[in-house]
């Protein structure tokens, strides 16, 4: 199993960089401008980030059930991304 370390400005950009599909390599404009990637993996990474943000909102509101629900949903998305990245 190969280890990869990626550091970007945001979690969404980091997840996109980690899970970008090989055929969807970023263009120079994407790299230079920081425009988000539009691959299916990038979309799933953004969904995971959205779930994380919702979970944090639920946590701040003291809604432990909602926090757990969002955290579980985010975990499922990240597992899916991880599985797809190892399938390539």
N, CA, C and O atoms as CSV, one atom per row, in Angstrom:
chain,resi,resn,atom,element,x,y,z
A,1,UNK,N,N,0.845,-1.172,0.000
A,1,UNK,CA,C,0.000,0.000,0.000
A,1,UNK,C,C,0.890,1.234,0.000
A,1,UNK,O,O,1.829,1.322,0.791
A,2,UNK,N,N,0.612,2.157,-0.852
A,2,UNK,CA,C,1.395,3.375,-1.001
A,2,UNK,C,C,0.884,4.457,-0.065
A,2,UNK,O,O,-0.327,4.645,0.059
A,3,UNK,N,N,1.787,5.169,0.594
A,3,UNK,CA,C,1.410,6.286,1.452
A,3,UNK,C,C,1.592,7.586,0.687
A,3,UNK,O,O,2.581,7.772,-0.023
A,4,UNK,N,N,0.631,8.476,0.839
A,4,UNK,CA,C,0.685,9.771,0.177
A,4,UNK,C,C,0.395,10.854,1.200
A,4,UNK,O,O,-0.521,10.718,2.011
A,5,UNK,N,N,1.171,11.927,1.165
A,5,UNK,CA,C,0.937,13.070,2.029
A,5,UNK,C,C,0.605,14.259,1.144
A,5,UNK,O,O,1.335,14.562,0.201
A,6,UNK,N,N,-0.507,14.937,1.453
A,6,UNK,CA,C,-0.946,16.095,0.677
A,6,UNK,C,C,-1.347,17.185,1.659
A,6,UNK,O,O,-2.010,16.915,2.660
A,7,UNK,N,N,-0.940,18.428,1.367
A,7,UNK,CA,C,-1.356,19.552,2.191
A,7,UNK,C,C,-1.835,20.669,1.262
A,7,UNK,O,O,-1.099,21.123,0.386
A,8,UNK,N,N,-3.063,21.096,1.466
A,8,UNK,CA,C,-3.668,22.179,0.686
A,8,UNK,C,C,-4.266,23.191,1.646
A,8,UNK,O,O,-4.219,23.013,2.863
A,9,UNK,N,N,-4.835,24.268,1.082
A,9,UNK,CA,C,-5.432,25.336,1.892
A,9,UNK,C,C,-6.668,24.878,2.660
A,9,UNK,O,O,-6.880,25.295,3.799
A,10,UNK,N,N,-7.486,24.019,2.043
A,10,UNK,CA,C,-8.733,23.596,2.673
A,10,UNK,C,C,-8.820,22.078,2.686
A,10,UNK,O,O,-8.103,21.397,1.952
A,11,UNK,N,N,-9.706,21.554,3.529
A,11,UNK,CA,C,-9.932,20.112,3.583
A,11,UNK,C,C,-10.455,19.610,2.245
A,11,UNK,O,O,-10.040,18.548,1.780
A,12,UNK,N,N,-11.360,20.356,1.619
A,12,UNK,CA,C,-11.918,19.931,0.330
A,12,UNK,C,C,-10.822,19.799,-0.723
A,12,UNK,O,O,-10.803,18.829,-1.480
A,13,UNK,N,N,-9.908,20.772,-0.776
A,13,UNK,CA,C,-8.820,20.704,-1.750
A,13,UNK,C,C,-7.895,19.531,-1.448
A,13,UNK,O,O,-7.410,18.864,-2.362
A,14,UNK,N,N,-7.652,19.284,-0.168
A,14,UNK,CA,C,-6.789,18.166,0.217
A,14,UNK,C,C,-7.417,16.845,-0.173
A,14,UNK,O,O,-6.751,15.986,-0.750
A,15,UNK,N,N,-8.710,16.671,0.139
A,15,UNK,CA,C,-9.388,15.427,-0.229
A,15,UNK,C,C,-9.435,15.262,-1.742
A,15,UNK,O,O,-9.265,14.155,-2.253
A,16,UNK,N,N,-9.664,16.347,-2.455
A,16,UNK,CA,C,-9.681,16.277,-3.917
A,16,UNK,C,C,-8.330,15.846,-4.449
A,16,UNK,O,O,-8.253,15.028,-5.366
A,17,UNK,N,N,-7.261,16.391,-3.881
A,17,UNK,CA,C,-5.920,16.036,-4.334
A,17,UNK,C,C,-5.596,14.579,-4.023
A,17,UNK,O,O,-4.914,13.913,-4.802
A,18,UNK,N,N,-6.075,14.088,-2.901
A,18,UNK,CA,C,-5.808,12.702,-2.537
A,18,UNK,C,C,-6.591,11.706,-3.386
A,18,UNK,O,O,-6.080,10.644,-3.742
A,19,UNK,N,N,-7.828,12.053,-3.705
A,19,UNK,CA,C,-8.708,11.095,-4.336
A,19,UNK,C,C,-9.050,11.413,-5.776
A,19,UNK,O,O,-10.009,10.857,-6.313
A,20,UNK,N,N,-8.294,12.291,-6.418
A,20,UNK,CA,C,-8.560,12.619,-7.811
A,20,UNK,C,C,-8.297,11.376,-8.659
A,20,UNK,O,O,-7.326,10.649,-8.450
A,21,UNK,N,N,-9.171,11.161,-9.601
A,21,UNK,CA,C,-9.025,10.004,-10.470
A,21,UNK,C,C,-7.879,10.246,-11.446
A,21,UNK,O,O,-7.717,11.365,-11.934
A,22,UNK,N,N,-7.070,9.207,-11.743
A,22,UNK,CA,C,-5.893,9.384,-12.592
A,22,UNK,C,C,-6.196,10.037,-13.932
A,22,UNK,O,O,-5.374,10.807,-14.429
A,23,UNK,N,N,-7.334,9.759,-14.526
A,23,UNK,CA,C,-7.661,10.327,-15.826
A,23,UNK,C,C,-8.106,11.785,-15.719
A,23,UNK,O,O,-8.273,12.456,-16.737
A,24,UNK,N,N,-8.297,12.277,-14.502
A,24,UNK,CA,C,-8.770,13.639,-14.299
A,24,UNK,C,C,-7.683,14.493,-13.646
A,24,UNK,O,O,-7.944,15.201,-12.673
A,25,UNK,N,N,-6.479,14.423,-14.179
A,25,UNK,CA,C,-5.369,15.189,-13.626
A,25,UNK,C,C,-5.681,16.681,-13.714
A,25,UNK,O,O,-6.247,17.134,-14.708
A,26,UNK,N,N,-5.320,17.446,-12.689
A,26,UNK,CA,C,-5.624,18.874,-12.712
A,26,UNK,C,C,-4.859,19.591,-13.816
A,26,UNK,O,O,-3.737,19.221,-14.160
A,27,UNK,N,N,-5.481,20.604,-14.353
A,27,UNK,CA,C,-4.830,21.409,-15.383
A,27,UNK,C,C,-3.982,22.467,-14.715
A,27,UNK,O,O,-4.084,22.680,-13.506
A,28,UNK,N,N,-3.145,23.132,-15.493
A,28,UNK,CA,C,-2.305,24.188,-14.943
A,28,UNK,C,C,-3.168,25.285,-14.325
A,28,UNK,O,O,-2.808,25.836,-13.285
A,29,UNK,N,N,-4.296,25.611,-14.944
A,29,UNK,CA,C,-5.179,26.652,-14.419
A,29,UNK,C,C,-5.720,26.243,-13.049
A,29,UNK,O,O,-5.823,27.079,-12.151
A,30,UNK,N,N,-6.064,24.969,-12.883
A,30,UNK,CA,C,-6.553,24.494,-11.599
A,30,UNK,C,C,-5.474,24.627,-10.541
A,30,UNK,O,O,-5.744,25.083,-9.430
A,31,UNK,N,N,-4.271,24.238,-10.873
A,31,UNK,CA,C,-3.180,24.292,-9.917
A,31,UNK,C,C,-2.844,25.732,-9.554
A,31,UNK,O,O,-2.623,26.037,-8.382
A,32,UNK,N,N,-2.804,26.604,-10.522
A,32,UNK,CA,C,-2.400,27.985,-10.292
A,32,UNK,C,C,-3.493,28.775,-9.586
A,32,UNK,O,O,-3.204,29.502,-8.635
A,33,UNK,N,N,-4.737,28.651,-10.027
A,33,UNK,CA,C,-5.808,29.473,-9.481
A,33,UNK,C,C,-6.466,28.878,-8.250
A,33,UNK,O,O,-7.130,29.592,-7.499
A,34,UNK,N,N,-6.294,27.570,-8.030
A,34,UNK,CA,C,-6.937,26.934,-6.897
A,34,UNK,C,C,-8.402,26.645,-7.150
A,34,UNK,O,O,-9.154,26.400,-6.207
A,35,UNK,N,N,-8.825,26.669,-8.416
A,35,UNK,CA,C,-10.195,26.337,-8.764
A,35,UNK,C,C,-10.455,24.886,-8.374
A,35,UNK,O,O,-9.640,24.018,-8.688
A,36,UNK,N,N,-11.561,24.599,-7.703
A,36,UNK,CA,C,-11.830,23.226,-7.280
A,36,UNK,C,C,-11.921,22.272,-8.464
A,36,UNK,O,O,-12.377,22.643,-9.545
A,37,UNK,N,N,-11.484,21.054,-8.242
A,37,UNK,CA,C,-11.584,20.014,-9.256
A,37,UNK,C,C,-13.040,19.620,-9.428
A,37,UNK,O,O,-13.846,19.787,-8.513
A,38,UNK,N,N,-13.375,19.101,-10.591
A,38,UNK,CA,C,-14.767,18.740,-10.847
A,38,UNK,C,C,-14.934,17.258,-11.139
A,38,UNK,O,O,-15.929,16.865,-11.749
A,39,UNK,N,N,-14.006,16.441,-10.729
A,39,UNK,CA,C,-14.117,15.003,-10.947
A,39,UNK,C,C,-15.146,14.422,-9.974
A,39,UNK,O,O,-15.490,15.060,-8.979
A,40,UNK,N,N,-15.637,13.211,-10.261
A,40,UNK,CA,C,-16.555,12.571,-9.312
A,40,UNK,C,C,-15.935,12.427,-7.920
A,40,UNK,O,O,-16.632,12.574,-6.915
A,41,UNK,N,N,-14.638,12.141,-7.854
A,41,UNK,CA,C,-13.981,12.019,-6.549
A,41,UNK,C,C,-13.986,13.358,-5.826
A,41,UNK,O,O,-14.195,13.404,-4.614
A,42,UNK,N,N,-13.759,14.446,-6.550
A,42,UNK,CA,C,-13.777,15.771,-5.936
A,42,UNK,C,C,-15.179,16.096,-5.423
A,42,UNK,O,O,-15.329,16.700,-4.361
A,43,UNK,N,N,-16.194,15.700,-6.168
A,43,UNK,CA,C,-17.575,15.929,-5.720
A,43,UNK,C,C,-17.845,15.175,-4.420
A,43,UNK,O,O,-18.463,15.715,-3.502
A,44,UNK,N,N,-17.381,13.926,-4.345
A,44,UNK,CA,C,-17.572,13.144,-3.121
A,44,UNK,C,C,-16.772,13.748,-1.965
A,44,UNK,O,O,-17.226,13.731,-0.820
A,45,UNK,N,N,-15.597,14.274,-2.258
A,45,UNK,CA,C,-14.796,14.930,-1.211
A,45,UNK,C,C,-15.526,16.154,-0.681
A,45,UNK,O,O,-15.540,16.394,0.527
A,46,UNK,N,N,-16.134,16.933,-1.577
A,46,UNK,CA,C,-16.904,18.107,-1.138
A,46,UNK,C,C,-18.109,17.684,-0.307
A,46,UNK,O,O,-18.454,18.353,0.667
A,47,UNK,N,N,-18.751,16.581,-0.681
A,47,UNK,CA,C,-19.886,16.087,0.109
A,47,UNK,C,C,-19.427,15.680,1.504
A,47,UNK,O,O,-20.121,15.935,2.489
A,48,UNK,N,N,-18.258,15.048,1.587
A,48,UNK,CA,C,-17.720,14.665,2.897
A,48,UNK,C,C,-17.425,15.911,3.730
A,48,UNK,O,O,-17.695,15.935,4.931
A,49,UNK,N,N,-16.876,16.938,3.100
A,49,UNK,CA,C,-16.610,18.187,3.808
A,49,UNK,C,C,-17.909,18.830,4.287
A,49,UNK,O,O,-17.975,19.345,5.402
A,50,UNK,N,N,-18.938,18.800,3.446
A,50,UNK,CA,C,-20.241,19.334,3.848
A,50,UNK,C,C,-20.775,18.583,5.066
A,50,UNK,O,O,-21.300,19.192,5.998
A,51,UNK,N,N,-20.639,17.262,5.051
A,51,UNK,CA,C,-21.088,16.460,6.201
A,51,UNK,C,C,-20.305,16.837,7.453
A,51,UNK,O,O,-20.874,16.935,8.541
A,52,UNK,N,N,-18.994,17.050,7.296
A,52,UNK,CA,C,-18.173,17.472,8.425
A,52,UNK,C,C,-18.659,18.815,8.970
A,52,UNK,O,O,-18.793,18.982,10.182
A,53,UNK,N,N,-18.922,19.767,8.081
A,53,UNK,CA,C,-19.401,21.079,8.514
A,53,UNK,C,C,-20.743,20.976,9.227
A,53,UNK,O,O,-20.959,21.633,10.246
A,54,UNK,N,N,-21.642,20.156,8.699
A,54,UNK,CA,C,-22.938,19.962,9.349
A,54,UNK,C,C,-22.757,19.309,10.712
A,54,UNK,O,O,-23.439,19.670,11.671
A,55,UNK,N,N,-21.841,18.347,10.802
A,55,UNK,CA,C,-21.581,17.684,12.083
A,55,UNK,C,C,-21.082,18.700,13.117
A,55,UNK,O,O,-21.500,18.666,14.274
A,56,UNK,N,N,-20.200,19.591,12.700
A,56,UNK,CA,C,-19.685,20.609,13.627
A,56,UNK,C,C,-20.796,21.559,14.079
A,56,UNK,O,O,-20.826,21.981,15.235
A,57,UNK,N,N,-21.707,21.891,13.161
A,57,UNK,CA,C,-22.853,22.730,13.527
A,57,UNK,C,C,-23.719,22.017,14.560
A,57,UNK,O,O,-24.156,22.626,15.537
A,58,UNK,N,N,-23.965,20.730,14.344
A,58,UNK,CA,C,-24.779,19.948,15.289
A,58,UNK,C,C,-24.077,19.861,16.642
A,58,UNK,O,O,-24.724,19.952,17.686
A,59,UNK,N,N,-22.765,19.686,16.627
A,59,UNK,CA,C,-22.000,19.607,17.869
A,59,UNK,C,C,-22.101,20.913,18.649
A,59,UNK,O,O,-22.333,20.900,19.858
A,60,UNK,N,N,-21.928,22.037,17.962
A,60,UNK,CA,C,-22.016,23.351,18.616
A,60,UNK,C,C,-23.406,23.594,19.198
A,60,UNK,O,O,-23.555,24.267,20.218
A,61,UNK,N,N,-24.425,23.035,18.534
A,61,UNK,CA,C,-25.796,23.207,19.001
A,61,UNK,C,C,-26.156,22.222,20.112
A,61,UNK,O,O,-27.251,22.292,20.671
A,62,UNK,N,N,-25.242,21.302,20.435
A,62,UNK,CA,C,-25.522,20.307,21.466
A,62,UNK,C,C,-26.408,19.178,20.989
A,62,UNK,O,O,-26.953,18.433,21.804
A,63,UNK,N,N,-26.564,19.036,19.680
A,63,UNK,CA,C,-27.394,17.982,19.093
A,63,UNK,C,C,-26.528,16.757,18.834
A,63,UNK,O,O,-26.009,16.578,17.732
A,64,UNK,N,N,-26.373,15.914,19.855
A,64,UNK,CA,C,-25.487,14.760,19.745
A,64,UNK,C,C,-25.990,13.728,18.752
A,64,UNK,O,O,-25.190,13.079,18.077
A,65,UNK,N,N,-27.299,13.567,18.653
A,65,UNK,CA,C,-27.855,12.622,17.687
A,65,UNK,C,C,-27.567,13.089,16.268
A,65,UNK,O,O,-27.123,12.301,15.432
A,66,UNK,N,N,-27.817,14.365,15.993
A,66,UNK,CA,C,-27.528,14.920,14.675
A,66,UNK,C,C,-26.046,14.870,14.356
A,66,UNK,O,O,-25.662,14.601,13.218
A,67,UNK,N,N,-25.202,15.131,15.365
A,67,UNK,CA,C,-23.753,15.051,15.189
A,67,UNK,C,C,-23.352,13.638,14.767
A,67,UNK,O,O,-22.586,13.459,13.820
A,68,UNK,N,N,-23.869,12.652,15.467
A,68,UNK,CA,C,-23.548,11.258,15.149
A,68,UNK,C,C,-24.024,10.861,13.767
A,68,UNK,O,O,-23.325,10.148,13.047
A,69,UNK,N,N,-25.198,11.311,13.395
A,69,UNK,CA,C,-25.742,11.010,12.067
A,69,UNK,C,C,-24.852,11.593,10.972
A,69,UNK,O,O,-24.523,10.907,10.004
A,70,UNK,N,N,-24.467,12.846,11.126
A,70,UNK,CA,C,-23.601,13.492,10.131
A,70,UNK,C,C,-22.219,12.846,10.094
A,70,UNK,O,O,-21.646,12.658,9.021
A,71,UNK,N,N,-21.689,12.510,11.259
A,71,UNK,CA,C,-20.379,11.876,11.325
A,71,UNK,C,C,-20.401,10.512,10.639
A,71,UNK,O,O,-19.471,10.168,9.910
A,72,UNK,N,N,-21.457,9.738,10.868
A,72,UNK,CA,C,-21.592,8.439,10.201
A,72,UNK,C,C,-21.676,8.600,8.686
A,72,UNK,O,O,-21.069,7.832,7.939
A,73,UNK,N,N,-22.435,9.606,8.237
A,73,UNK,CA,C,-22.568,9.843,6.796
A,73,UNK,C,C,-21.217,10.244,6.195
A,73,UNK,O,O,-20.855,9.787,5.110
A,74,UNK,N,N,-20.477,11.097,6.903
A,74,UNK,CA,C,-19.156,11.506,6.418
A,74,UNK,C,C,-18.221,10.302,6.361
A,74,UNK,O,O,-17.470,10.147,5.398
A,75,UNK,N,N,-18.259,9.469,7.361
A,75,UNK,CA,C,-17.412,8.283,7.401
A,75,UNK,C,C,-17.690,7.384,6.195
A,75,UNK,O,O,-16.762,6.866,5.574
A,76,UNK,N,N,-18.960,7.202,5.871
A,76,UNK,CA,C,-19.322,6.391,4.708
A,76,UNK,C,C,-18.772,6.962,3.409
A,76,UNK,O,O,-18.269,6.221,2.564
A,77,UNK,N,N,-18.865,8.273,3.249
A,77,UNK,CA,C,-18.331,8.915,2.047
A,77,UNK,C,C,-16.814,8.755,1.961
A,77,UNK,O,O,-16.277,8.479,0.888
A,78,UNK,N,N,-16.128,8.927,3.083
A,78,UNK,CA,C,-14.666,8.796,3.083
A,78,UNK,C,C,-14.239,7.358,2.821
A,78,UNK,O,O,-13.246,7.129,2.131
A,79,UNK,N,N,-14.973,6.385,3.361
A,79,UNK,CA,C,-14.662,4.989,3.066
A,79,UNK,C,C,-14.841,4.700,1.585
A,79,UNK,O,O,-14.029,3.996,0.984
A,80,UNK,N,N,-15.904,5.243,0.994
A,80,UNK,CA,C,-16.154,5.079,-0.427
A,80,UNK,C,C,-15.018,5.665,-1.246
A,80,UNK,O,O,-14.548,5.035,-2.194
A,81,UNK,N,N,-14.569,6.870,-0.893
A,81,UNK,CA,C,-13.449,7.505,-1.590
A,81,UNK,C,C,-12.181,6.665,-1.459
A,81,UNK,O,O,-11.444,6.479,-2.427
A,82,UNK,N,N,-11.941,6.168,-0.267
A,82,UNK,CA,C,-10.741,5.373,-0.025
A,82,UNK,C,C,-10.782,4.078,-0.831
A,82,UNK,O,O,-9.774,3.677,-1.412
A,83,UNK,N,N,-11.926,3.432,-0.869
A,83,UNK,CA,C,-12.072,2.188,-1.629
A,83,UNK,C,C,-11.851,2.445,-3.113
A,83,UNK,O,O,-11.161,1.672,-3.779
A,84,UNK,N,N,-12.422,3.510,-3.633
A,84,UNK,CA,C,-12.279,3.806,-5.045
A,84,UNK,C,C,-10.855,4.191,-5.402
A,84,UNK,O,O,-10.398,3.917,-6.512
A,85,UNK,N,N,-10.143,4.827,-4.469
A,85,UNK,CA,C,-8.761,5.206,-4.762
A,85,UNK,C,C,-7.848,3.989,-4.801
A,85,UNK,O,O,-6.832,4.009,-5.496
A,86,UNK,N,N,-8.188,2.926,-4.069
A,86,UNK,CA,C,-7.362,1.717,-4.099
A,86,UNK,C,C,-7.732,0.803,-5.259
A,86,UNK,O,O,-6.969,-0.096,-5.613
A,87,UNK,N,N,-8.906,1.029,-5.853
A,87,UNK,CA,C,-9.342,0.213,-6.991
A,87,UNK,C,C,-8.626,0.602,-8.286
A,87,UNK,O,O,-8.613,-0.180,-9.236
A,88,UNK,N,N,-8.032,1.792,-8.339
A,88,UNK,CA,C,-7.409,2.276,-9.590
A,88,UNK,C,C,-6.063,1.737,-9.760
A,88,UNK,O,O,-5.398,2.039,-10.751
